[in-house]
Amino acid sequence: MQFVEFNSKRNRRQRWQLIWPRSLVIFITITEMLLTSAIIGLEFWSMIINVKYSFFFIGFLASLFFIITSISSFTIVCCCGKSLSCAKYILIVHILSIASSSVLLFYDVLFLRNSYTCLWPNGLCDGNQLNFNIFGIAWGVSRDIPSIKFTLIIIQIICSAIMIVLCLVYICIYIYTNIRVYTSHIVTASHAVIELGRVKQPPPPYWPTPPKTLPPSSEF
């Protein structure tokens, strides 16, 4: 039975390599990297325009999960495409990425509905103490919100929604491939057990060999 188990695992890995849509996963990985860069850039631009009316850099916090997801997806494309455990780990990472995208989506929509809500302490909201200057760039703290900030938030919402869709597509790919591999794995294992049973069948009953007939003697 150990031979059957080893053989079935090897067949399962082979089936995984055949069924796994590597080209589609590459497309998902590249798109996730582009979306991650876009979300970080949009968040940075939005903070420069006006940091007073913001939700505590939620875009930067969510982007940490996006970066982990992009790097993990890249590893399964270039390094561990044959590993089922690696694909399972990336599945968990994509689930966490869906959660972070949902949080970012929620706060962006909340900003559009309540644009002039200041979440900083009251002393900072009332006065002009929010003086951010990072890398020589002064971040806006005025009471007015430029219209471009709303445009950036809307684009960020679209990017978050696309990120959720890509993560769901990866989850569906994993489930579909796993079902296909598991089904073929059962068939292969059953076939191996049958073949092993045939080998271990008892030999046929013993039949005595017939006596050898001597050639007729020649008369002279």
C-alpha positions in Angstrom: 0.0 0.0 0.0 2.9 2.3 0.5 3.9 1.9 -3.1 0.3 2.7 -4.1 0.3 5.9 -2.0 3.6 7.1 -3.4 2.5 6.4 -6.9 -0.8 8.2 -6.4 0.9 11.3 -5.0 3.3 11.3 -8.0 0.3 11.0 -10.4 -1.4 13.8 -8.6 1.5 16.2 -9.0 1.6 15.3 -12.7 -2.1 15.9 -13.1 -1.7 19.3 -11.3 1.0 20.4 -13.7 -1.2 19.4 -16.7 -4.5 21.0 -15.5 -3.1 24.1 -13.7 -3.6 27.2 -16.1 -0.2 28.7 -15.7 -0.8 31.4 -18.4 -3.9 32.6 -16.6 -2.1 32.8 -13.3 0.7 34.8 -14.9 -1.9 37.3 -16.2 -3.5 37.5 -12.7 0.0 38.1 -11.1 0.9 40.9 -13.5 -2.5 42.6 -13.1 -2.2 42.4 -9.3 1.2 44.0 -9.4 -0.1 46.8 -11.6 -3.1 47.3 -9.4 -1.0 47.4 -6.2 1.3 50.1 -7.7 -1.8 52.1 -8.8 -3.4 51.9 -5.4 -0.2 53.0 -3.6 0.2 55.9 -6.1 -3.4 57.0 -5.8 -3.2 56.9 -2.0 0.0 59.0 -2.0 -1.4 61.5 -4.4 -4.7 61.8 -2.5 -2.8 62.4 0.8 -0.7 65.1 -0.9 -3.8 66.9 -2.1 -5.5 66.8 1.3 -4.4 64.8 4.3 -6.8 66.4 6.8 -9.9 64.5 5.4 -8.5 61.0 5.1 -9.0 57.7 6.7 -5.6 57.1 8.4 -3.7 56.0 5.3 -6.0 53.0 4.8 -4.7 52.6 1.3 -1.1 52.2 2.5 -2.2 49.6 5.1 -4.2 47.6 2.6 -1.4 47.8 0.1 0.8 45.7 2.4 -1.5 42.7 1.8 -1.5 43.5 -1.9 2.3 43.5 -2.0 2.4 40.1 -0.2 -0.2 38.7 -2.6 1.7 39.9 -5.6 5.0 38.5 -4.4 3.4 35.2 -3.5 1.7 34.9 -6.8 5.0 35.6 -8.6 6.7 32.8 -6.7 4.1 30.2 -7.9 4.7 31.4 -11.4 8.5 31.3 -11.4 9.6 28.9 -8.6 7.0 26.6 -7.2 4.4 26.0 -9.9 4.5 22.3 -9.3 3.8 22.5 -5.5 0.3 22.0 -4.3 1.2 23.3 -0.8 2.5 26.5 -2.3 -0.7 27.0 -4.2 -2.7 26.4 -1.0 -0.6 29.1 0.8 -1.2 31.6 -2.0 -4.9 30.7 -1.7 -4.9 31.8 1.9 -3.0 35.0 0.9 -5.7 35.8 -1.7 -8.4 35.4 0.9 -6.6 37.9 3.1 -6.3 40.2 0.1 -10.0 40.0 -0.5 -10.6 41.1 3.2 -8.1 44.1 2.8 -9.7 45.1 -0.5 -13.1 45.1 1.1 -11.9 47.3 3.9 -10.3 49.7 1.5 -13.5 49.7 -0.6 -15.6 50.4 2.4 -13.6 53.4 3.6 -13.4 54.9 0.1 -17.1 54.7 -0.3 -17.5 56.1 3.2 -15.3 59.0 2.2 -17.4 59.8 -0.8 -20.5 59.9 1.4 -18.9 61.8 4.3 -16.1 63.8 2.6 -15.7 66.4 5.3 -15.4 64.0 8.3 -12.1 64.5 10.1 -10.9 61.4 11.9 -7.9 63.1 13.5 -8.1 64.3 17.1 -10.2 67.5 17.6 -7.1 69.6 18.3 -5.7 68.7 14.9 -9.0 69.0 13.0 -9.8 72.5 14.4 -6.4 74.1 14.0 -3.7 74.1 11.4 -1.4 71.6 13.3 -1.5 69.0 10.6 1.7 70.1 8.9 3.0 67.1 7.0 6.2 67.6 5.1 7.6 64.3 3.8 10.6 64.2 1.4 10.2 67.9 0.9 6.6 67.6 -0.2 4.0 69.6 1.8 0.7 67.7 2.3 -2.5 69.7 1.9 -4.5 70.5 5.1 -7.0 73.0 3.8 -10.7 72.9 4.7 -11.6 72.6 1.0 -11.3 69.3 -0.9 -10.2 69.6 -4.5 -12.4 67.8 -7.0 -9.4 65.7 -8.2 -9.3 64.0 -4.8 -12.8 62.6 -5.4 -11.6 61.3 -8.8 -8.6 59.6 -7.3 -10.8 57.9 -4.7 -13.2 56.7 -7.4 -10.3 55.2 -9.4 -9.0 53.6 -6.2 -12.5 52.0 -5.7 -12.3 50.6 -9.2 -8.9 49.2 -8.5 -10.0 47.6 -5.3 -13.0 46.0 -7.0 -10.8 44.6 -9.7 -8.4 43.2 -7.1 -11.3 41.4 -5.4 -12.4 39.9 -8.8 -8.9 38.7 -9.5 -8.6 37.1 -6.1 -11.9 35.3 -6.6 -10.8 34.1 -10.0 -7.7 32.6 -8.4 -9.8 30.9 -5.8 -12.0 29.4 -8.5 -9.0 28.2 -10.4 -7.6 26.5 -7.3 -10.9 24.8 -6.5 -11.4 23.7 -10.1 -7.9 22.3 -10.4 -8.0 20.6 -7.1 -11.3 18.9 -7.9 -10.0 17.7 -11.3 -6.8 16.5 -9.7 -8.5 14.8 -6.8 -11.0 13.0 -9.0 -8.3 11.7 -11.3 -6.3 10.8 -8.2 -9.1 8.5 -6.9 -9.3 6.7 -10.3 -5.6 6.2 -10.5 -5.3 4.9 -6.9 -8.2 2.4 -7.4 -6.5 1.2 -10.6 -3.3 0.8 -8.8 -5.0 -1.2 -6.0 -6.6 -3.5 -8.5 -3.3 -4.1 -10.3 -1.6 -4.8 -6.9 -4.3 -7.2 -6.0 -3.7 -9.1 -9.3 -0.1 -9.4 -8.5 -0.8 -10.8 -5.1 -3.3 -13.4 -6.2 -2.3 -17.0 -5.2 -0.7 -19.1 -7.9 -2.8 -21.7 -9.7 -3.0 -25.2 -8.1 -0.1 -27.5 -8.7 -0.5 -29.9 -11.6 2.0 -32.8 -11.9 3.9 -32.8 -15.1 3.0 -35.6 -17.4 5.5 -38.4 -17.8 7.8 -38.1 -20.7 7.2 -40.7 -23.4 10.2 -42.5 -24.6 10.7 -42.8 -28.4 9.9 -46.3 -29.7 12.9 -48.6 -29.9 14.1 -49.5 -33.3 14.3 -53.1 -34.3 17.3 -54.5 -36.2 
